[in-house]
Amino acid sequence: MTFFKMSKAELATRLDVSARGMDLLTALTNMSNSPHSIVHMGIELGRWLNRERLSESQLQFCLEKARGLVIANSRGNDFYKAVMSGTRQQAVGPLFAQPSGSLGRIMTDDPFLCWVTSTTACLFEFHGEDFISDVLCSFIMQAHNNGGKTLKEYQLAWHPLRLQLKPVLQKIVSSMWLNVVNSGVVKRNQQGNLTSLPLPTELKEVCPRGHNMESHQLGTILCQLRDAQGEVIIESDNVIANLTLWLIYHFKGRLRVIVSGKIVYDEVLGPEDSLVEHRTKKFCRADGPCEDVSNAEVKILCCISGDIQKILSGTYDTQMTMEQTPRVRQKLYQPLRYPPGASGKESIRVLVRQTAFEIVSWILKLRLSQEASSNEILFNVILSEVERHTDLDNLYVSDILARVPSVINMGWGDIKAAVVVFSPPYATESSTIATKFNEDDEMDFEIAEDLESLDSDSEEATPEYILKYFPILRDLMEKVEKSCRCHHCLTPKGNSTLKEGCLRHTAFMEVMTYIAHSISDAFGADDCSQKVTRVMEDFGVLHILHDITLGSIKWRAWLDTAARVLLGSPSIEELVNTRDDDDYTVKSDFFDADQFASTVIAVQHGSLAVVAPWLDISQPLSITNCFGFKIVQGRLGLYAPDGSQFQSLQGESTVIETQHSDDVQNYTELYPLASEKLGAEVALKVDICDVQNNFLLVPTGQSQYKLLMRVVSGCHSRFLDPTRAMMKLAQPVMSVSCSHKFDSAITIQSRAPKLKMYDYDELLGRWPDGGLENLDETASSFQAQGQEAETNDKNDSDAEYSFPAGQYCRIPAAGERFEVSDSIHTFKVSQVLDSYLKYNTALALAFSDVTILTHGPACLSCILDVGASLSATNGIIDTNQNRWVICRSKHPKTGQYADDQRYPDSRKRIKAAR
């Protein structure tokens, strides 16, 4: 029986490769019948070549050498279909995602090159890019060896062909990891269909760790087995994982795995009459490390004319393979590697998990208050009960997260003794100094501010800083120090600085990793990227804990951590160009310069992206569950306004930010909107303005895009920042409702504040409408004190407003009038907005000004009654006492109010924290 025998059909196929082989345009044409897709993929491939500094001739040479060497079996074909599956689909709001035009997908669609994709995906289960590119080099060089003899290791290392293949294959493999393996395509979908290449469960149970061959030997053996005919026997002490997995997806005969005489795997993988039998001697322990089998031998035998002869041999479990790390996506909360032989590493892992659990639990239970004026989405953290807060601050970190992280229910919290998670280092000293000024509350406030600045702002987010505030981490460091043998830990009162290689540093970073995974889990991630870094990283958790010590939780920092865990992307700070727009650095009077800050709403890494779920402001918004993301496979992009073209993001890693809203100060100053005249009867009415919106995606740097939202209604067209709506909901706002008809009229009296009514067209063109009435004033924070306006001079016959009787309104007695602060300039009231888009647009344009929302129906008199009771807080001087009122109605289709259920009726007042 002949060992390597090629069928006539395969021989004809191989001979016809040069004539029918793949040119890149052929693969591109097969990808889609749409000419726009062809152009898109061709452009993306060209950009990849330019980014990787490769020429077309280099890529063409490599692909020609790799063409037609292997034809996969049916399981491999199922994997190819999974990689090529997917269509353009909506992500969130205006953003869509289309399948990537990466080189890995292009090669997958070619029948003569797809084996490179499946081979790479198989080996990523056990190895990294450099190892895999070496396997492919060895495979291709052995296949093109004209001498007939198998090349030795030293011959492969110095072969001239390697110099041409290795650089290109290295970049191809990296691209496949980024766009195929790391994107999440290589896993089982919800229906259980095959879209992954893991080792079968029955083989995984034989040895959970896995035993692997070296790269050059594996490439050589794969080349020999690609056309195996007859019967082949592979003998070893243990199951060779990387070799067996490749056979499962590429061998077209029968594969049988026998361990210590027991058949554990027996499958027919193709129609050919051939057999590969992998015979091993040992089962490995499932609950512990494998026995030492370093440099164990593997033999490949074949049956030739009835005789079994050894044709190849090699070794496995060498230093090269033991140092390899799988690069496929991993489950969350996997432990870090400790140095081999580290004393007490199992007990350290238990302590680390307990510490991480306690910190995560503490963070989830933190109470939040709303920031009155901010240029980003953030919440204030209430770290002590003595801090000022309102009855409505029943908001916790767990409320704003998309879901509860699974670490809470993993049974890690078994610390029996009481633990102190957080304690400011200068709390006692600060309180002692502050109590000396009890008689002057303003002085107390200023000193507290100074102490906070002295203690925290001057220090960076370092492990040493975090240890000062978290006693539970200091306790962990003291316990781990007893097991560490580094110089700093052995020296009495040694340096407290944590350094790479010290067990304390490893334990600290493992805690940070678990916290980062819990944040990503809470945002919606089910797994994590297996990104390999030179040093251990904290994924931005140090900055999050640093912000908490300063009393805040910021969207940008939490998104950065969650995205880095899920995507394996660089930090947002590395991707974002922080330079200010030159056109807007000298603005004054309109609103503060910090209002021009942008919000990151999406991060793309390879063919996987995350998008803020509240980007679509045509839908109802709420701060509940707002800290989360939608995970999208493919390349994010935007349709052109006419729908003719699709613009996708370019580059390996990119971020999308929003563009600030247009400045309309010049228009509002030249053409101010007149207030309602004295004696006029005014009532709310349903707004009937038409509104349209579209989006533009503008590149502003190598890894940065700006999303521009254009809203058009009647006589006005304006670019605005859609994330300002969520930002406004994260600030304290007033909500009012009553039992009256919303169109009940009022009469403007002489002592009433000014009243301006805006239909949506005027609102879009004017708000925040900082016209001539308040040019010398600045926006500030307010608190609703929940007190009724005092009544006096009951014999005065003048009344400010005509009030109908109602549940939430004061009914003036005969001759009674209300006293309203003369400092209130103007009530700026929208007509009743009939869609979420209009309502959320109004929220986005209100900025940090005093805003009143109608919670359900509310009449104008009740709105003005409640609004008049608001007053300035914190002793701010020159406050702008205008009121912005946003009225809303039932949605015409859903019948629901565009409201946020956090806000109760008008009998409650929300105090705005500074």
Steps between C-alpha positions, in 0.01 A plus 500: 500500500640838401522765769480822299270439209324786323168438327458592133247765586736664750792472260300676230403766751860560601619521140224745421582729794709739294220549252210511744685641799391793700572848411377737768243658271339158443452451873371853534249443220373184666453681831203693369325583178491864607767710330511726805609204721776416253632852507475514880697178552759593240554836669522338843757248373706780347494691827609186685799460267595863554458477877710184520764638263459210254504514123253324275777280362594378849142403577452343159815287534393371840147418386628318193720278716210425736240437230341159477714317757205371705130441440302489824229251588130572558562631851751745368248608235244567774752727665559689173127557462483635855785743435338622178152526648353829607340793324491871553281570802402789720707545813352793696315796353676623186795262529506177301750214493606309192722190474864589490688505171814378674755272335393207718143510366620546142725192529217304664288545189767352275492116482879478458601736780229444760713232668727776631207654690383173654855391588564833666172483693579147621845592627378815677331261741848429641756744360584857408572676171872431481458125558223474240692690235793261558268201449372646173856575385611146573191357331543704181877444476464123544226495236722683249815300577597357163769271637246258646683476833345652811677822601664501842442769762820689422422486127156646559642778719747618233310421187488791249127448452442570869635853460225571249217316672543570870442882505187471286358199685560673833281791391237275344470301822473819708226627270311173535519518877370855501220457248398133533608346831474803728178618336306214654429312176698206633248373753169321505196712431177490700349232275797271561617500140868447439681833490793409721808281491556374854621151585199265545386452856590131515861584406509801730410273791799279429728793583354843589840669460598353162833380358645655186778457247756762403427726205747369243420135580126564491527672160700209363255235626197694375658520158550121498147424623313736267456227236533193722367181343468155653568461871710732716580448867612782732657374823567712810455495876237775488246637255671758276239777508614731220557214256170327581296818470642575156415148382139536619441790260724402208538121484248338264503142628437331835662631819524281809657596834585222747619573854635210706305254288169691518353659187407854604442647154402329174357710216480476122606844380483448126425260215854372448594145593783586736561482873707698749522334839646697790606253770601641840582350838379739770200687629595825672355611832207738463558666840874556485809547286610235254794281574836624379519386139739761365664413166292184467517326164227469240529248212310488172471153347341390177402167352690434179445163328376356827804619697485781760790740455595823680509790260523797739572568865514804722458631852230685688463702821827683450581840647362662184156342536479537879540878470215536252171669590166438323380805306134411451239686700488392863244489776495791740672479840785271395795515746839645417810285480727502802869415473562121501575375849363813672432422865134492599365613163174309547429672832595833340244440225230444761590823681509690171154380401356586839650848483371561149154381599485736798611801295255427217216451751590829668503685168160363398348622828635853474227763505504761227380856465466704185752761389326834433745629241741283304646466152492119511276217615586448864345447841612613843584228750371531856786357702369586847161552660593852614515620140207708391241315296129503431223253555508422130861384496396135523721426202778245521782396271319172435203701364696669221677181387350288223503184712633348820851355454508123544788521748241587764361147482823305454550426869819702544389700803594268786690747720359430846666789681370854457691690233540869432493555125536878481636757741647841403849535646443853628140467612576554867734792443263667255200472731700637793601811309155552358325488840694806613284706266158365591364846540565584137348245258655670200845468653431128565425453133811683381731313735353167394563594140859597575567181696354285225715677244809463716442133573387372162528725201873544537564125477479275197309175467775260608487177702664683791228766495218244489652306790463810720122498454427127505606324823381167360771522232763590760402191699538288188845642433612418854388138465655449157827659612564196723515275194709726277879459484586826323744747656234757593283246680792342689640832620347624826294813430593467135386715212121500471513554125357206306730375226455249219598150613411555866219276622333804656491667159357188336231465767412871478469487121291185522254687723493784245440245222204345684350846560551586131328176397208571734459845340508354150260229615265767639515686166386186316814300412483120518867432431827685458777545250817301557727792431867438580688791654860536603409610852195448718240773458220626720260569205437850634360384836752717685344809342150380589595448865682834496182671374299332776735633767434846351127439512401430140420223251566588136357339187820540302720321755258210547448459124878499452546215749207294369613540137863412572393174667253400230682621189865486604529854364737779606367749753272777377762757599746338260249518215346841554657821378453731797570826318216751516328620185668829410170659396351466845777583743411868541122479538350704779158601629321215317595241760814375665780367283479162674160451339686422177646176638423189295357171622638164382207291380670210316829310492605279208783245516546277200161356405345542843350819642297634790245783478320700769140370507347845557643659184162482327310799645188417301437239771422548872807555716566429866802509727398155622734247333671781306850367581506223242573436135373310199755254357518502121689271262630661184614849404297793626397757248237739379285527193531818297201736543362387163554132591718436196830422673619345823791661681680262737767567760858448389798381700544220750385700803274804488263697719192703414431818691211739475531854368392789720182693423504805275534848649190708423583798721535742210151419373333523841665836569402653166149355493386443861171326558245737656347419837127454535329836540332629814139392520536233234336163548748221447454122494698197396424330172624189327798574278439425132844584357657249266847377594762310303846385595801338338858424592850554367817310593813711471858368555695734725815293551660165429280326757229753570164584343238761579130420471300806397123503548313753288143587598276701265162649581327784318737796480786352701771240442747419774774257590461377857656250735247217559679381814403827671154353555640221716733750663199712595315203649809433711460851647234601753183619329156590629189307403141619532155369416145594590141391441407795282471518126835597354339764279352698793578867434664749734503878490832684518498747791723796566709342775553170325843393363547515126359210306623380160324223312692288247369270236752235400633701206584799722632272776740332255624832368534686829555286808672547739410851380754703694381824346523864613305432817790319672825569317680591822382195688633148508321169535511349849350226712172518684314300756125459543432571864149357503350803671180675398524868411406712798171688494462852629300814453171315451324830441697561178268431208777434243593138423792379292315223321148377469512158672229237441413272788713184507658230709853637488428875464442758764164664456535871583240635734320821424757773460792263563816520293825308479839655562746388233870579511584802286825327402311253278553631150301286260306179473594341164231246430474255213171409346383144566751282309345195338802277432804364678727663244362846575501443873855363515622775269361756744680322784824509303468875446414588861862438607559565871222756543209469742260263328145393580343197333129430486440152631185412312244778446560832672342840450700816459390654829619199700830504315555867582389449858757226559772676304467818704595313821845407372790697643876509468721286723858503634509878512585544132504864395353645178287195439289460191151452633340404168288185484498259204179300485464196271143383450416163354197303393409142425685344210259479203588134430579345838263707714780533758644816648858585410592505865748360745335310784757612752313824553193506727223759494544871567469463874859379505801722443840379382792679657791548267840410644785729418 
